Amino acid sequence: MRVVVIGSGHAGFTAVNTFLKNEEDLEITMITEDPYPFYPRPIIYKIIRGEKPENVIRYPKKWYIDHNINLILNKRVTGIENKDNFVTIEDGAKLSYDKLLITTGSKPFIPPIPGIHDGPVYCLRSIDDALKIRKKALNCETKKATILGGGLLSVELAKALSEIGIAPTIIDRSPYLLRKQLDGEGGYFFNKILDKSLDTRFLFNSTCQKIQRNGEKMTIEIKDVIGVSKYKCEFLLNATGIQNDNSLANKAGLTLGKYAISVDPHMKTSMKNIYAAGDAVDIGSFPGSKFGIIPTAIDQARIAALNILGTEIQYPGTVPWTTLKVAGIDLTSIGDVTMESGVEEKGVVLDFDKGIYRKLFFKNQKLRGVILIGTRENLRSLKDLIMKKASFQEVKNELNLA
Ligand SMILES: Cc1cc2nc3c(=O)[nH]c(=O)nc-3n(C[C@H](O)[C@H](O)[C@H](O)COP(=O)(O)OP(=O)(O)OC[C@H]3O[C@@H](n4cnc5c(N)ncnc54)[C@H](O)[C@@H]3O)c2cc1C
């Protein structure tokens, strides 16, 4: 059977590995517009600090040759002709398939701020983006940068830039960092600890409402509760979120959900023999799962690959899971940590001296989320307890909580 995988990110790579583990008699082609084979995106910050691209690529080209995988780099797929079972590549070549897996991921979202497109805006998605950011940082006269957005990417960017002598300002309309991973108290705690180790200016509850460009130099206009203020800048980075590029799926006639490609629980698209997984998929129909994270991409890709191989298996959803170490601080957020009516906080530890914060979130007496800062204690067990929807008593017993 000929299988073509479009995309070489976390989803594409997981699918290829699943094929290798489960079936020997496959002709696998992996095609990507990236010039490099698979690399984990969370480590591309290292390139901003000076690491060479080859050092973040875990599986060099030889690995694909050894495993009999036809790896095509630096080529964009521009069309899918499902009636005749082939995809077209930008250079006009065709690739035939019996089964096709689309793992084309997502792209940075650029907010519609007046003036933003009148000059360079740096976004981090790929190795090449990281190389461009490093080049700009090394040539930045003022040694200052502005980062739009206060999520995971912004914090990691701020850390990497500070390490090469750039002082970042993070602008976010939220009152604290990592809105998707932390609650308000956790956000405040994280910021307090971060302040000690990271030379970054934070402008919270603030929106960038205009950018006036003069070549590379620009004036950033900020609106906050006090009013409007302006400051000069020559290095603008954007990390305000992601969006889907649905052009390929649209052109092929695939059914789209609200944001991306629509799939059934077998990760099958609306067209025969075509599957999709990862950021390219609309997550709307899978309650509890989160879009735009690696655990979702990996789980979906495994399910898609097994279904392609003929094993009927449904995607059960993904417990969101984020672990990072930034500025030496361990931070883990598992499951749903949003406060809404009926949610109770329990097992709270808040210790500034030791730099430890822990909070468990329960709804209808069932554990549904956990935040850990400055500790990784019981991490695995906590994930299992969330999946089991354990009661507080069960959590107390299993973890020996006071
Ligand atoms: C810097 C950074 C740090 C991150 N850190 C974390 C983290 O700590 N934890 C976490 O859970 N998530 C993190 N994420 C998000 C995570 O990386 C994504 O959710 C994940 O990469 C999605 O995997 P994917 O395979 O669906 O898509 P992607 O990894 O985006 O891969 C898409 C692939 O498709 C290719 N492609 C796209 N269109 C075409 C086309 N037409 N033709 C050919 N090839 C095409 C691309 O070149 C790429 O190879 C991070 C993201 C970034 C950018």
PDBQT file of the ligand as one rigid body, heavy atoms in Angstrom, charges set to zero:
ROOT
HETATM    1  C1  LIG A 501       8.137  27.498  19.128  1.00  0.00    +0.000 C 
HETATM    2  C2  LIG A 501       7.001  26.583  19.491  1.00  0.00    +0.000 A 
HETATM    3  C3  LIG A 501       6.961  25.980  20.745  1.00  0.00    +0.000 A 
HETATM    4  C4  LIG A 501       5.910  25.132  21.080  1.00  0.00    +0.000 A 
HETATM    5  N1  LIG A 501       5.910  24.558  22.320  1.00  0.00    +0.000 NA
HETATM    6  C5  LIG A 501       4.929  23.682  22.638  1.00  0.00    +0.000 A 
HETATM    7  C6  LIG A 501       4.944  23.012  23.906  1.00  0.00    +0.000 A 
HETATM    8  O1  LIG A 501       5.826  23.236  24.748  1.00  0.00    +0.000 OA
HETATM    9  N2  LIG A 501       3.939  22.131  24.168  1.00  0.00    +0.000 N 
HETATM   10  C7  LIG A 501       2.949  21.854  23.254  1.00  0.00    +0.000 A 
HETATM   11  O2  LIG A 501       2.093  21.017  23.525  1.00  0.00    +0.000 OA
HETATM   12  N3  LIG A 501       2.910  22.484  22.055  1.00  0.00    +0.000 NA
HETATM   13  C8  LIG A 501       3.883  23.385  21.717  1.00  0.00    +0.000 A 
HETATM   14  N4  LIG A 501       3.848  24.009  20.496  1.00  0.00    +0.000 N 
HETATM   15  C9  LIG A 501       2.763  23.702  19.549  1.00  0.00    +0.000 C 
HETATM   16  C10 LIG A 501       3.102  22.420  18.761  1.00  0.00    +0.000 C 
HETATM   17  O3  LIG A 501       4.391  22.526  18.229  1.00  0.00    +0.000 OA
HETATM   18  C11 LIG A 501       2.071  22.122  17.677  1.00  0.00    +0.000 C 
HETATM   19  O4  LIG A 501       0.833  21.899  18.292  1.00  0.00    +0.000 OA
HETATM   20  C12 LIG A 501       2.501  20.895  16.882  1.00  0.00    +0.000 C 
HETATM   21  O5  LIG A 501       3.711  21.175  16.206  1.00  0.00    +0.000 OA
HETATM   22  C13 LIG A 501       1.433  20.476  15.887  1.00  0.00    +0.000 C 
HETATM   23  O6  LIG A 501       1.939  19.430  15.125  1.00  0.00    +0.000 OA
HETATM   24  P1  LIG A 501       1.444  19.192  13.618  1.00  0.00    +0.000 P 
HETATM   25  O7  LIG A 501       2.260  18.049  13.121  1.00  0.00    +0.000 OA
HETATM   26  O8  LIG A 501      -0.017  19.124  13.570  1.00  0.00    +0.000 OA
HETATM   27  O9  LIG A 501       1.832  20.528  12.838  1.00  0.00    +0.000 OA
HETATM   28  P2  LIG A 501       3.240  21.185  12.560  1.00  0.00    +0.000 P 
HETATM   29  O10 LIG A 501       4.229  20.791  13.581  1.00  0.00    +0.000 OA
HETATM   30  O11 LIG A 501       2.973  22.620  12.331  1.00  0.00    +0.000 OA
HETATM   31  O12 LIG A 501       3.717  20.541  11.191  1.00  0.00    +0.000 OA
HETATM   32  C14 LIG A 501       3.113  20.887   9.965  1.00  0.00    +0.000 C 
HETATM   33  C15 LIG A 501       3.969  20.370   8.834  1.00  0.00    +0.000 C 
HETATM   34  O13 LIG A 501       3.283  20.514   7.605  1.00  0.00    +0.000 OA
HETATM   35  C16 LIG A 501       4.157  21.106   6.628  1.00  0.00    +0.000 C 
HETATM   36  N5  LIG A 501       3.282  21.729   5.611  1.00  0.00    +0.000 N 
HETATM   37  C17 LIG A 501       2.285  22.625   5.812  1.00  0.00    +0.000 A 
HETATM   38  N6  LIG A 501       1.645  22.888   4.641  1.00  0.00    +0.000 NA
HETATM   39  C18 LIG A 501       2.256  22.114   3.696  1.00  0.00    +0.000 A 
HETATM   40  C19 LIG A 501       2.053  21.919   2.303  1.00  0.00    +0.000 A 
HETATM   41  N7  LIG A 501       1.049  22.522   1.625  1.00  0.00    +0.000 N 
HETATM   42  N8  LIG A 501       2.894  21.075   1.646  1.00  0.00    +0.000 NA
HETATM   43  C20 LIG A 501       3.888  20.415   2.293  1.00  0.00    +0.000 A 
HETATM   44  N9  LIG A 501       4.118  20.566   3.622  1.00  0.00    +0.000 NA
HETATM   45  C21 LIG A 501       3.306  21.390   4.314  1.00  0.00    +0.000 A 
HETATM   46  C22 LIG A 501       5.033  22.007   7.470  1.00  0.00    +0.000 C 
HETATM   47  O14 LIG A 501       6.220  22.345   6.783  1.00  0.00    +0.000 OA
HETATM   48  C23 LIG A 501       5.287  21.100   8.680  1.00  0.00    +0.000 C 
HETATM   49  O15 LIG A 501       6.270  20.147   8.374  1.00  0.00    +0.000 OA
HETATM   50  C24 LIG A 501       4.875  24.884  20.144  1.00  0.00    +0.000 A 
HETATM   51  C25 LIG A 501       4.907  25.511  18.898  1.00  0.00    +0.000 A 
HETATM   52  C26 LIG A 501       5.952  26.347  18.559  1.00  0.00    +0.000 A 
HETATM   53  C27 LIG A 501       5.976  26.993  17.208  1.00  0.00    +0.000 C 
ENDROOT
TORSDOF 0
